[in-house]
Structure formats: C-alpha cells, structure tokens
Amino acid sequence: MKTLTVLEALERDGCNAKAVSIDRLDQLKEDIQSLRNAGALDEKVFNDYLLTMIYQASKDFPDAKSIIVIAVPHQQLKIAFNWKGERMETLVPPTYAFAREIDERAIKVMKDSVAPEALHLEKAILPLKTLAARSGLTLYGRNNIAYVLRKGSFLRLTAFYTDLVCEEDTWAERKMLPACKTCRNCLKACPNGVIGEDRFLVRVERCLTFFNEQSAENQFPGWVDPSAHNAIVGCMHCQRVCPYNKAFISSYTEGGEFSEAETAYLLEGEFKGEKAKAMEEKLKLIGLDLSIFPRNLQVLLDQRQ
C-alpha cells in the first residue's frame, strides 16, 4: 500500500500533508546538529526544544517505512479573564490548543482512507518545522514560522511514522516565502530584535515565546518591555503584520472564560488537590497548563491597570 491514498484523504479533509522516506531521518538530525555545531543555536534553546527529539521509530514498530507530516488549519483562540470587575480578552496563538484532538482527527482520516487494520501509525517526536519544510509541505517566513501558501501560518503541525511505502519522497532544500525577500514587516514588529538582517535564523533565545513557555518560576528578563506581551502564551507580533496572514488574522475560535474566582486562583499559584485537577482539565482544552501561571497572566493584567 502506498502513501498517496492517505495524503489525498488528508487533503480532502482540509489538511495539507506530505510523505518522506524514513531513510531521511539521518539528514533531518544533521540539519539540527549542524546549526548547533556552528553555534547558531543557543544551548538553552536546544536543550528546551530539541534535546528530546527521537530520530527513529520505536522498537515496537520495526516495519516503519515512511513519515507523514501534516499541517492542520487552526485559528487563534480568544479567551477572557474577569478581574476586579473588568473583563480582559487575550489570545492563545494557533499552535497550542487541541493537540490531542488534532492528532485523533488525522489518525481517523488516515485509517478511514484504507482498511484500518492495513495501516499502522506511530506518533513521531521530531523537529516538525524542519521536517515540514524539508518535505515541501511548508515554507519558512522570515520569522522562521512555518507557512502553507494561501493558508498562512495559522496551522498546527503533526507527524506520524507509517508502514506505507513512500513512492513520492518530496525531500528538498528548505525554501522561504517569496515576499519575504523584500518584506520587513515582521522584523520591524518584533519588540525583542529576534529577527535580523544579518542571518535568516532568528534568535530564539530573545523571543517572547521562548520566555513565556517556561514555567512561572523563571521570571522574564529585566530588558523585556512589559508592553510587548500580547498573549497568555506565545506571541503574535510577527504573525499579526505578515501579509500572508491578512485573510486569517481576524478569525478566532472562542476558547472560554474564567470567572473572577478562577482568575484569583490562577494568580495565587498554589495549585493542589482536586481544585488544581479541575483547573488543569479546563486549561488543557485550550493548550495551556498551570505551570505558566501566575506570571503570564499577571503581566497581561498589569497592562490593563
């Protein structure tokens, strides 16, 4: 059985997908390692994001032959916090929420496209942006975010090992969006100087996303302007001004609301017992976890005072 049947089913479901041979894993690993060896990757960034990558299928899946990488369209989430008699709306960027649901959707589409017992899948723990770019599924923006032409960067990437033969391996050099050659919108919009003229790779170690994805015990550096914060996690500055996102930037999914009592609980930071479990479940639905509170929430509320 070949991968084309599965890829076509994913496309009909509104996703974009590509397949590459499992033999590409060594090259994928070398792509990342070469950046580290050249000193282009900050060590903490490497340790936080890339050290846990696994460049092989598990021993329980010796028949893995290909990797299918998928881009699933995904809107921003709008969530609201009530505090001191006021209601504050904020964002969860497109790449955080509904990870489990998106994987389940992709698995169902792939299995429904063939005889379910004839397709074996295993979640791939790989550097997805690099994999997607190398497969030809996505292009890089100057902000180093993954884009699908005509769909922008509002998407979530996922990947699976399969036992299907990859008859059209689309492995290629990474490419940049055409307009990025002359556009400087994201460079000008970034408050931390993450995107530079001197190199294409952004300085992730200065990125607001890098800091606010860390647990709340790690405070923001003093040089970060508090007014730069614009989402409960992640950052939308560069995506908001990107011409490729113009058609999608005003689209949101409602992600729920937190009462004043719930907001107070999150700000306190003492997460124990059944109350913590209940809050964790509510947050999981929107791609968040208790570890980022109260720091991220507090800095957003401070802007409103």
N, C-alpha and C positions, 0 to 999 in steps of 0.2 A: 504494500500500500504506500502511496506517495503523499507528500505534504500538500500538494496543490489543492486537493479536495478540502482539506481543513482550512487552508488560507482563504479559499473562496467563501467558505461558510462564515468565517470571521468578518470578511469584507461585507457580506450581505447583512450582518448584524450591526453594521455601522462602525466596526473597528478597522484598524489598519494593521497588517501583520506581514512578517517576512520569516523565512526559514534559512538557517545556515547549518552546515555540517558540524557535528560535534568535534570534528578534527580542527576546527577554528579556535578551540579553547586556549591552546598554547599562544596563539597570536593575540588573543584578547588579553591574556595575562601579561604578555610582553608589552602591549600598549600602555598598560598602567604602570608596570615596573620601570619602563624606560623613562616615564615622566618623573618617577621617584628618584631614579638614578641620576637624572640630570638636575636634580634639586628644584624642579618646577612645582613639586607638590610639598606643601607644608607637612611635617611629620605628624602633627596632631590631626590634621585633616585626613591623612592617610589612615591613621590608627582608628579614628572615629567612624570613617565611612567605608574604607576599602580593605581593612585588615581581615574582616570577617567573610570576604568573598570566597566562594568554593568553586574552583575551576574544574569540576568534574561531577558527573552524576554519582549517585551513591552506589555502594557495593551491591545494594539490592536491585539495582537497575543496570545490569551488565549489557543489556541489548539496546541501550540508548544510542541513537544514530543521528539525531538532529536536535536543533534548538529552535523553537518557535517563539519569536519576540513580538509582543502585541502592544499597540497603542490604543487605549480606550478613551474616547472623548469624556471629559469630566469638567463640570463647571466649578466655579468658586462657590463656597458655602458662605451664607450670611448668617451670623449668629448674634444674639443680643444678650447683654448683661444688664440687670437692673441694680442700681447702686445709688443710695442717698436720694431717692425719689426721682432719679433720672434713668433713662434707657439709653444704653450705648450699643450701637451696632458695630460689629467688626467682622473681619474676614478669616476664613480658612482657605488658603490657596488651593488650586485644583489637585495637587498631587498627594494630599494627605488622607482624605476620608474614604471610607468604604473599600478598603483594601481587600478584605475577605470576600465581600460581595462581588467585586470586580473579578477576582480570581475564579470564584464559583461560576460567574456568568461565562467567562472564557472557557472554562472546563466543560460546561454543559454544551456550549455551541460546538466545541471541537468533537466531543463524544457523540453528539447527535448527528454530526455530519458523516459518520461512519458507523459500523457496527461497534457499539460501546466496548465489547469485550476484545475488539481487534486493535484498540488504541490504548497504549499505556503512557501515562504522563507523570512527571515529577517536577515540582516547583524548582526553578533554577535560581540560586543565590549568586548573582553575577552583577558586575557594574553595568546597569541597564542602559544608561545613556550612551556609553561607549559601544555596547553591543548593538543598540538600535541604530546608531549612526553607521557603524561598520556593515550592518546588514542592508543598508539603504532604506530602512524604514523611516528614519528621521534625518533632519539636517540640524546643524548647530546654529544657534543665534550667536551674535557677538557676546551675549550674556552667558554663553555656554549652556543654555537651556535647550532641550530637545523640542523640535517643531515638526509638525506634519503640514506640508503645503496645503493651503486652503482650509486648514483646521486649527492653525496656530499652535500655541504651547499649552492650551488647556486640555491636558490629557494625562493619563496615568499609564506608566509602562509596567509590563509584567512579562515573564518568560517561563517557558516550560521545556524540559527535556522530553523527547518523544522517541518511540521506537520506529517511527516512519522514516523511509528513505528520503533524503533531501535531493530531489532531482534538479532543482534550480537554486543552487547556492549563490546568493546575491552579495557575497562578501566584497567590499570595496573600500577605498580610502574614504575617510570622513569628509563631508562637504559642509560648506557654510551657506546660509540663506543668501540668495543673490543680492538683495537690497542692503545687506549688512556691510558690503564693501564701501558704501558711501554714507550710510545712515549712522548717526551718532546719538540717537535719542536715548538709548539705554545708558550709554557712557555718561551723558550729562545728568541723567535722572538719579544715578546711584549715589546715595549720600556718603558712602564709605570709600569711594575710589577703588572699587573692586574691579571695574572694567577699565583696562588701559589701552593706550595706543601702541605700547612697546611690545606687547605679545598678545596672542589670541587667548591663551589660557587665563581665565580670571583668577584673581587672588582670593580663593575661597576662605582663607584664614581671616579675611577682613569682612566677609559677608555677614549681613544681619541675620540671615537664615542660619548660618553656622553657629552663631551665638545663641539664638533663641530656640534652637533644637536641643541645647544642652539642658541638663537638669537645673532646677531653680537655685540650687546651692552655689552654682557658678554665676557670679554676678556679671553684668555687662561691663566691658572695659570703660574706663572713665572718658575716653575720647569719643565714644558713640553718642551722638546727639539724640537725646530722648525723643525729639520731634520726628526722628526718622522712622520710628516704629509705626507700622501701618496694618498689622495683622496679629492675631493671637499666637501664630507660629508662622515661620517662613517670612517672605517679603514679596510684595507685588510691584515695587517701584519700576523695575526694568521691564516687566511684562505689561504693565499698565500703559506705557508710552510706545510700545512696539507696534509698528504698522501692521504686522502680520496678525495681531490680536484685535484689531479695530472692530471686527464684526462680532467679537465674543466678550469684550471687556465689560459690557453692561448686563451680561446674563449671570444670574445667580440661582442657586438652589437654597431654599430655606433650611437652615440647619438646627433650628430650635432656639429656645430661650431659657435663661437662667434667672430664677427669682432673686430677690434681694438676699434672702436667707442662703440660697445656694452660692451666690457671689461672695457673701461674707465667709462662708465655709471654705471656698477656694482660696481666698486671700489669707486665711489663718494658717494654712499649710500643715495642719495637724490631721493627717489622713489615716484613720484607724477604724477597725471594726466594720460593721455592716454598712454604716453610712458611707464609708470610703468605697466599699464594693459597689454600692448602688451608683455613686457618682462616677466611678471608673467605667461602669457599663454605659452610662449616658454619654460620656466623653468618647468612648470607643466608636460609637456610631458616627462621629464626625472626625475621626482620625486624630484625636487628641488623647493625652494621658495626664495623670495627676502630676507627673514629675516636672512639668513646665510651670506649674503654679506654685506660689503666687506671683512670682517675678514678672512674667509676661503680662499677666492681667493687670497688675499694679501699674506698670509703666504706661499702659494704654489709658487706664482710668485717670492717671495723673495729668495726661494731656487735656482732659476734659475739665479740669478744675481751674 
